[in-house]
Amino acid sequence: MKIKVHGAAEEVTGSCIQITTEHSNIIVDCGLIQGAPKKEERNRAPFPFSLRELDAVILTHAHIDHSGRLPVLVGQGYQGPIHTHEANADLLDILLMDSAFLQEKEAEWANTKRSRKGLKLLEPLYTQDDVPPVLSLLNLHPYKQPIEITEDITMVLHNAGHILGSAHVELLIKESSHTKRIILSGDIGNPGSPIQEDSNIYGKADLVIMESTYGNRNHQSWDTSIVELKTALDEARQHGGNVLIPSFAVGRTQVLLYYFAKYYNEWHLRDWDIYLDSPMAIKVTNTYGKYWQLYKKESQYLWSGETLHQKLPNLKFTPDTEQSIELNSVHQGAIIIAGSGMMNGGRIKQHLKHNIWRPQCSLIVAGFQPEGTLGNRIVEGAKYIKLWGETVKVAAKVHTIGGFSAHAGQKDLLKWYQKFENSPRLVLVHGAQTTIQEFHDFMTQNVDSEITIAKHGEVIRV
């Protein structure tokens, strides 16, 4: 068989891996390439494989860097099955529709400038009308159930512990009289998450294709992060202003709500009004309630029925723009959870405009802020930021919480790989160039195996 990595080779977006056997041709993931404009232009390039010869698509999870080009794939003619975990039907509907809306808006903004210059107008990469045809092709499966997806490939999905519906993909591929076991990690969850069950794959394998997103660093412990969150809220209560929490809609928001419910009395959260000010995060949170049986036993109770609102009686959802604008006149006593997690867009920017210059307010940053983002500039100590061309002073107290990542860190990636009994051949994907090289060196020092870094379009033979 032949394997080609068409995306997330020495980068962290655009995941797409092609597997070709004597009888079958499939891809695992079809993610959006994100980042600088030159990178994103690659989303418009032709796919490096024939859509007519493609037998099946497997989706590890719904994050846009793994799923975001599916509307392009289907729009160009793919009509075969898209195999994924059953929880991803709801998440894909939410995330792909949001991605399509952003594609439409970006084209609209670009065309406003292009029309003034007399340039040819751009079409959005895809629109919201392109999402339902993708959803119609979904073949939904539970974990641990073998599914024959082609005449020589059987697929098994295993919980990856990353976000709701995330999966490691096990492929059992018949070749002559032998069966090869290929493992594609997707994104590997951070062990100890309060909601997601930890990853649970093991045994022997012939090849493991493994993500390396945080391959050069370790996360601090969940316990330390909980203490940091409590301390930040205690200080904010003494200062008397509002608390802003930029948050990712899938995973991070639900972790925060879990801890708010668990420590409601201990952290004096009754003294606050808590607002979830993100239409996407609200939809995702409601979706989490549909799949409560998938979570750790200690957190299942929170997501079933109306328990979340019973445990957090002062939690208010504000999906409408008008409701969000009303928060601009609230100057104290509000905890506002809003997107986006890196502060480059979304409603959090409006809340920064109305709060970050006020010394009695607090900003709790509970996620990694990549270089070049507004969030990174604030965390690095910027005294002033620009919002819509206006210079705004950073006077609010900034707290950073380091351990709530949905991705495994370096030592946990190593532990994940060591669950395989035979130290199988390892191919590294989904990591920035310097990160993945550091992780390669780290793994080489700690395991006795053939380890390579995938190159874009390189043929890997098994």
RAPEDA-V736134 format. One record per pair of residues at least 24 apart in sequence whose C-alpha atoms are under 8 Angstrom apart, sorted by sequence separation. I is the first residue (numbers start at 1). J is the second residue. D is the distance in whole Angstrom. If there is no record, write none. Layout:
# RAPEDA-V736134
i: (I;I)
j: (J;J)
d: (D;D)
This chain:
# RAPEDA-V736134
i: (7;54;56;57;58;59;60;61;103;143;181;182;183;184;185;186;187;331;423;425;426;427;428;429;51;52;55;56;57;58;59;60;67;160;162;180;181;182;183;184;185;186;342;423;424;425;426;427;428;429;7;43;51;52;54;55;56;57;58;62;100;101;160;162;163;180;181;182;183;184;185;328;341;342;423;424;425;426;427;428;27;51;56;61;100;101;160;161;162;182;342;427;25;26;29;68;100;160;161;162;253;342;25;26;27;28;29;30;62;67;160;161;193;249;332;344;410;414;24;25;26;27;28;29;62;161;192;343;344;24;25;26;27;28;29;34;64;68;97;100;249;250;254;342;343;344;26;28;32;33;63;64;96;161;164;249;253;342;343;31;32;62;163;168;226;234;248;249;342;363;365;367;31;32;97;162;233;250;342;353;362;363;364;365;366;367;368;30;31;32;64;96;161;249;250;282;357;361;362;363;364;365;366;367;30;31;32;161;356;357;358;359;360;361;362;363;364;365;366;29;30;31;32;161;230;282;356;357;358;359;360;362;364;366;367;368;29;30;31;93;159;160;161;349;356;357;358;359;366;367;30;31;93;159;160;276;279;353;356;357;30;159;160;274;275;276;277;278;279;356;158;159;258;273;274;275;276;277;278;279;355;6;93;158;159;272;273;274;275;276;277;92;158;273;275;258;270;89;261;264;277;264;89;262;15;16;261;14;15;89;261;13;14;260;12;13;72;72;84;86;71;75;82;83;84;85;86;81;82;83;84;85;86;80;81;82;83;84;85;79;81;83;85;281;71;74;275;277;278;71;74;195;273;274;275;276;277;278;194;272;273;274;275;276;277;278;71;271;272;273;274;275;276;277;71;195;272;274;70;194;278;277;85;84;88;87;88;87;86;85;44;85;43;85;253;163;164;163;242;242;241;242;243;245;247;249;241;242;243;244;245;246;247;248;249;240;241;242;243;244;245;246;247;248;249;56;240;241;242;243;244;245;246;247;248;56;242;244;246;247;55;246;247;237;246;197;246;196;197;196;197;195;196;195;61;194;246;62;61;62;194;195;244;61;194;195;60;61;60;244;60;244;60;242;242;243;244;245;246;247;241;242;243;244;245;246;247;240;241;242;243;244;245;246;247;239;240;241;243;245;239;164;236;61;236;24;60;236;24;60;23;24;23;24;232;229;255;252;22;252;252;251;232;229;228;225;225;225;224;225;222;98;220;221;222;219;220;219;95;94;219;94;219;94;218;219;218;217;218;91;214;216;217;218;213;214;215;216;214;215;91;214;90;215;12;212;87;193;193;190;205;190;203;204;208;210;212;215;189;190;191;202;203;204;205;207;208;209;210;211;212;213;214;189;190;201;202;203;204;206;207;208;209;210;211;212;213;188;189;190;202;203;205;206;207;208;209;210;211;212;213;216;187;188;204;207;209;210;211;215;216;191;214;215;190;213;216;212;213;215;216;212;215;188;212;163;162;162;207;15;13;11;12;10;11;12;9;10;11;12;8;9;10;11;8;9;10;11;8;10;10;10;9;10;9;10;9;10;9;8;5;7;5;6;5;6;4;5;4;5;4;5;4;3;4;2;3;2;3;2;3;1;2;1)
j: (31;78;80;81;82;83;84;85;127;167;205;206;207;208;209;210;211;355;447;449;450;451;452;453;76;77;80;81;82;83;84;85;92;185;187;205;206;207;208;209;210;211;367;448;449;450;451;452;453;454;33;69;77;78;80;81;82;83;84;88;126;127;186;188;189;206;207;208;209;210;211;354;367;368;449;450;451;452;453;454;54;78;83;88;127;128;187;188;189;209;369;454;53;54;57;96;128;188;189;190;281;370;54;55;56;57;58;59;91;96;189;190;222;278;361;373;439;443;54;55;56;57;58;59;92;191;222;373;374;55;56;57;58;59;60;65;95;99;128;131;280;281;285;373;374;375;58;60;64;65;95;96;128;193;196;281;285;374;375;64;65;95;196;201;259;267;281;282;375;396;398;400;65;66;131;196;267;284;376;387;396;397;398;399;400;401;402;65;66;67;99;131;196;284;285;317;392;396;397;398;399;400;401;402;66;67;68;197;392;393;394;395;396;397;398;399;400;401;402;66;67;68;69;198;267;319;393;394;395;396;397;399;401;403;404;405;67;68;69;131;197;198;199;387;394;395;396;397;404;405;69;70;132;198;199;315;318;392;395;396;70;199;200;314;315;316;317;318;319;396;199;200;299;314;315;316;317;318;319;320;396;48;135;200;201;314;315;316;317;318;319;135;201;316;318;302;314;135;308;311;324;312;138;311;65;66;311;65;66;140;312;65;66;312;65;66;125;126;138;140;126;130;137;138;139;140;141;137;138;139;140;141;142;137;138;139;140;141;142;137;139;141;143;339;130;133;334;336;337;131;134;255;333;334;335;336;337;338;255;333;334;335;336;337;338;339;133;333;334;335;336;337;338;339;134;258;335;337;134;258;347;347;157;157;164;164;165;165;165;165;125;166;125;167;337;250;251;251;330;331;331;332;333;335;337;339;332;333;334;335;336;337;338;339;340;332;333;334;335;336;337;338;339;340;341;149;333;334;335;336;337;338;339;340;341;150;336;338;340;341;150;341;342;333;342;294;343;294;295;295;296;295;296;296;163;296;348;165;165;166;298;299;348;166;299;300;166;167;167;351;168;352;169;355;360;361;362;363;364;365;360;361;362;363;364;365;366;360;361;362;363;364;365;366;367;360;361;362;364;366;361;288;360;186;361;150;186;362;151;187;151;152;152;153;364;364;404;404;175;405;406;406;399;401;401;401;402;403;403;404;403;280;402;403;404;402;403;403;280;280;405;283;408;284;408;409;409;409;410;284;407;409;410;411;407;408;409;410;409;410;287;410;287;413;213;413;291;404;406;405;420;406;419;420;424;426;428;431;406;407;408;419;420;421;422;424;425;426;427;428;429;430;431;407;408;419;420;421;422;424;425;426;427;428;429;430;431;407;408;409;421;422;424;425;426;427;428;429;430;431;432;435;407;408;424;427;429;430;431;435;436;412;435;436;412;435;438;435;436;438;439;436;439;413;439;406;406;407;462;430;430;429;430;429;430;431;429;430;431;432;429;430;431;432;430;431;432;433;431;433;436;453;453;454;454;455;455;456;456;456;454;456;455;456;456;457;456;457;457;458;458;459;459;459;460;459;460;460;461;461;462;461;462;462)
d: (8;8;6;6;6;6;7;8;7;8;5;6;6;6;6;7;6;8;7;6;6;6;6;7;8;8;6;5;5;5;5;8;8;8;6;8;5;5;5;5;5;7;8;7;6;5;5;5;5;6;8;7;7;7;8;8;6;6;6;6;6;7;8;6;7;6;7;6;6;6;6;6;7;8;6;8;6;6;6;6;8;6;8;7;5;6;7;6;4;8;6;6;7;6;7;7;5;5;4;7;7;8;5;6;7;6;6;8;6;8;6;7;8;8;8;6;7;7;8;5;5;5;5;5;6;7;7;7;6;6;7;6;6;6;6;7;7;7;6;8;6;7;6;6;6;7;8;7;6;6;7;7;8;8;7;4;8;7;5;6;5;7;7;8;8;7;8;8;5;7;7;8;4;7;6;7;7;6;8;7;5;6;6;6;6;7;8;8;4;7;8;6;5;7;8;7;6;5;5;5;5;5;5;7;5;4;4;5;8;5;8;5;6;6;6;6;6;6;6;5;5;5;5;5;7;7;7;5;6;4;8;7;7;8;7;8;6;7;5;7;8;7;5;7;5;5;6;7;7;7;5;7;8;8;5;7;7;7;6;6;6;6;7;6;6;6;6;7;5;5;8;6;8;5;5;5;5;5;6;8;7;7;7;7;8;7;7;6;6;6;6;8;7;8;7;7;7;7;7;8;6;7;7;8;6;7;5;5;5;8;6;5;6;7;8;7;7;7;7;4;7;7;6;6;6;5;5;5;5;5;5;5;6;7;6;6;6;6;6;7;6;7;7;8;6;7;7;7;8;6;6;7;6;6;6;6;6;5;7;5;5;5;5;5;5;6;8;7;6;6;6;6;6;8;6;8;7;8;7;8;7;7;7;8;8;7;6;5;7;6;7;7;8;7;8;7;7;6;8;6;6;5;8;7;6;7;4;5;6;6;6;6;6;6;8;6;6;5;5;5;5;5;5;6;8;7;7;8;6;6;6;6;5;6;5;8;8;8;6;4;7;5;8;8;7;7;7;7;6;5;5;5;6;6;8;7;6;8;6;7;8;6;8;5;7;8;6;6;5;7;7;8;7;7;8;6;6;6;7;8;5;5;5;5;5;6;7;6;4;6;6;6;6;8;7;5;7;7;7;7;7;7;8;8;7;7;6;6;8;8;7;7;7;8;7;8;8;7;8;8;7;7;6;7;6;6;6;5;8;7;6;8;6;6;7;7;5;5;8;7;8;7;8;7;8;6;4;6;5;7;7;8;5;6;7;7;6;6;5;5;7;6;7;7;7;8;7;8;8;7;7;5;7;5;7;7;6;7;5;5;7;5;5;5;7;6;6;6;6;6;6;6;7;5;4;7;5;6;6;6;5;5;5;5;5;5;4;6;5;7;7;8;6;6;6;6;6;6;5;5;7;5;7;6;7;8;7;8;7;6;7;7;7;6;7;7;6;7;8;7;6;6;5;8;7;7;5;6;8;7;7;8;5;6;6;5;5;6;5;6;6;6;5;4;5;7;5;6;7;5;7;8;8;7;6;7;6;8;5;8;7;7;7;6;6;5;8;5;5;7;6;8;5;6;6;6;5;6;6;5;8;6;7;6)
